[in-house]
């Protein structure tokens, strides 16, 4: 990614609708979990798959967002560069 915004912003990629078995290919093609996770690891991003329908990983994702923001804010962690 060339333009990520301010350097102090943690980047977390969220794959939504993890409960869907059939992707709506005409609207949003499904990216395989392994491909998304590999991209995030390669770029130093956090990655979560979540489901608003079942609640799967929604709390964990929110906690990670808050934790990352607080760590960067307090200087305890270097931001994504």
N, C-alpha and C positions, 0 to 999 in steps of 0.2 A: 504494500500500500504506500503510495507516495504522499498522500495528504491525510494525515491522521488527526489533525487538530492539535490543540495545545499538548505539549509534551507531558503534562502532569495528569492527563486523562488515561486511566487504565482501560485496556481494550479487552472486552469480554464478548465472545461470539455466542449467541443463543440460537439454538436450533429449536424452533417451535413445532408444535403438533407432533411430538414424538409418538403419540398414541395412534396416529393414522397408519393404516395398512396400505391404503390406496392413495397415492398422491394425486392431486389435481394438476396433471401435467400441463393443462392449458393455462393455469394461473401461476403456480409455483412448482417447478420441477424439484423433486427430492434429491438432495445431495447425500450420498452415502455417508454414514456416521464416520467411518474410517477415514474418508477423504477430508471431511471437515476437521476432524481431530488432528490429522497429520498437518494440515495447513496451519492450524492454530499453534501446534507445537513448534513448527518451523519458524513462525513469526513471533513467538513469545506471548501469545494470547491465551486467555483462559477460554474453555469451551464447555458449554452445558447443553444438553438436550432436555427440553421441558415440555410439559403438557398442562395447559390450563384446564383441560377437561378432567384429568385425573389428579392434577396437582403434583405429578411426578417431578421432582427436582426443582420446583419453584422456590421453596424456602432456601435450599442450598445455593441456588443461583443468586437470590437476593442477598443472602449473607456474604457471598463471595464479592459481590459488587460493593457492598458497604465496607467489608474488610479491606479490599484493595484501595478504595478511596481513602480510608482512614490511614492506612499504612503509608501511602504516598503523601498525604496531607501532613502527617507527623514527621515525615522524613525517615521513617523506619525502613522504607523500601524505595529503591530507585524506580521511577516510572518506566513504562515501556518506551524504548527508544528505537 
